[in-house]
Amino acid sequence: MNKQPDPSHIMQTATAFWASKVLLTAVEFDLFSVLAKESMTAMQLGERLNIHPRGRFDFLDALVALKFLDRDGDGPDGLYRNTPETDAFLNKASPAYIGGLPEMLNARLFGFWNELGTALRTGEAQSEAKIHGKPIFEELYASESSLGTFLEAMTGFQFANFLQLAEKFDFSRFNSVCDVGGALALLSRTVASKHDHLVFNTFDLPPVAPLAQKQIDAAGMTDRISVVSGDFFRDELPKADVITMGNILHDWNLEKKKVLIQKAYDALPAGGAFIAVENLIDDARRENAFGLLMSLNMLIEFGDAFDYTAADFRAWCSEVGFSDFDVIPLAGPTSAAVAYKGV
Ligand SMILES: C[S@@+](CC[C@H](N)C(=O)[O-])C[C@H]1O[C@@H](n2cnc3c(N)ncnc32)[C@H](O)[C@@H]1O
């Protein structure tokens, strides 16, 4: 007997932005940092966060039903508290805070994605690049607050991936790493904490340097991680046994991707490894929905930039001379695509 079609998947996806906006607004209100200190009733939270009585219970109970809050008791006396996950990752006092990502999604991308239809019709960016006509990093880095928000958001995307990279990639036969487009030096700090023998350069645009240095100093890793400022299209990359690029290639069109791959090849010794940490799309482009959505996000952000498959990576890297390849699954939809320079 044929199974009746079920509309629930359609309905769930069609309304998914409701749940997304509830979570993003909770981060915007810093609800999880407030609740990290003590459980509170809806009345207390409403007054503390300035939430109108009409929305208080709906908002907080939706967060309970969505499993971002727990509640002891029901009704006006019910006490709301963080789940272990929101306490660890969305409470600003936690060292594992990844709220920079939802903050950025809320402040920038939620609105820009409203123009997905326009992006699909025109092939053009719908971000600040469209509004001001300037290259996106120049635009984002023009103010200290948008620079900080963007870099913190990158931490949210990659936190779990870099931990897994540190565990799964065999760093034992290498001595040095250069993380290209290293942002707040998260990759360097994470890998350094697991592999005592390695030294690092974290390479990024000049405005990023003081913020990266602050994080490195706070981690007590000043003697192992050096901040190098430069422009990866104008300057050579610092030489290292391993060159890493986390979510870098997907920011650019094919021509610029190939320039960066060539630069990585040139900066490596024979036997060196080039690692791209990205939401690699499966080769048949059927499975990794997040990777495909990320690629649409790159259309919204940059226009001609796009995400890619392991087969694409292998083909582009073969063109410049890399000879061996590997793919290491990391957290969720992310992988490390590895290309080795022949000995
Ligand atoms: C999408 S973020 C990725 C950050 C980090 N690697 C990660 O995986 O989260 C791109 C990074 O590339 C840096 N970047 C952009 N253009 C650059 C350029 N021309 N030269 C050096 N770094 C650049 C940005 O400052 C930013 O830190």
PDBQT file of the ligand as one rigid body, heavy atoms in Angstrom, charges set to zero:
ROOT
HETATM    1  C1  LIG A 401      34.918  33.668   7.224  1.00  0.00    +0.000 C 
HETATM    2  S1  LIG A 401      36.205  34.288   8.239  1.00  0.00    +0.000 S 
HETATM    3  C2  LIG A 401      36.928  32.769   8.816  1.00  0.00    +0.000 C 
HETATM    4  C3  LIG A 401      37.712  32.934  10.092  1.00  0.00    +0.000 C 
HETATM    5  C4  LIG A 401      38.336  31.652  10.657  1.00  0.00    +0.000 C 
HETATM    6  N1  LIG A 401      39.368  31.123   9.801  1.00  0.00    +0.000 N 
HETATM    7  C5  LIG A 401      37.304  30.588  10.921  1.00  0.00    +0.000 C 
HETATM    8  O1  LIG A 401      37.422  29.495  10.421  1.00  0.00    +0.000 OA
HETATM    9  O2  LIG A 401      36.347  30.891  11.646  1.00  0.00    +0.000 OA
HETATM   10  C6  LIG A 401      37.349  34.895   7.058  1.00  0.00    +0.000 C 
HETATM   11  C7  LIG A 401      38.617  35.487   7.646  1.00  0.00    +0.000 C 
HETATM   12  O3  LIG A 401      39.470  35.882   6.553  1.00  0.00    +0.000 OA
HETATM   13  C8  LIG A 401      40.038  37.124   6.865  1.00  0.00    +0.000 C 
HETATM   14  N2  LIG A 401      40.369  37.819   5.619  1.00  0.00    +0.000 N 
HETATM   15  C9  LIG A 401      39.512  38.310   4.694  1.00  0.00    +0.000 A 
HETATM   16  N3  LIG A 401      40.184  38.856   3.675  1.00  0.00    +0.000 NA
HETATM   17  C10 LIG A 401      41.503  38.727   3.958  1.00  0.00    +0.000 A 
HETATM   18  C11 LIG A 401      42.696  39.100   3.281  1.00  0.00    +0.000 A 
HETATM   19  N4  LIG A 401      42.650  39.718   2.110  1.00  0.00    +0.000 N 
HETATM   20  N5  LIG A 401      43.886  38.795   3.859  1.00  0.00    +0.000 NA
HETATM   21  C12 LIG A 401      43.933  38.157   5.074  1.00  0.00    +0.000 A 
HETATM   22  N6  LIG A 401      42.832  37.770   5.761  1.00  0.00    +0.000 NA
HETATM   23  C13 LIG A 401      41.626  38.060   5.213  1.00  0.00    +0.000 A 
HETATM   24  C14 LIG A 401      38.956  37.830   7.647  1.00  0.00    +0.000 C 
HETATM   25  O4  LIG A 401      39.471  38.898   8.414  1.00  0.00    +0.000 OA
HETATM   26  C15 LIG A 401      38.383  36.704   8.490  1.00  0.00    +0.000 C 
HETATM   27  O5  LIG A 401      39.059  36.561   9.717  1.00  0.00    +0.000 OA
ENDROOT
TORSDOF 0
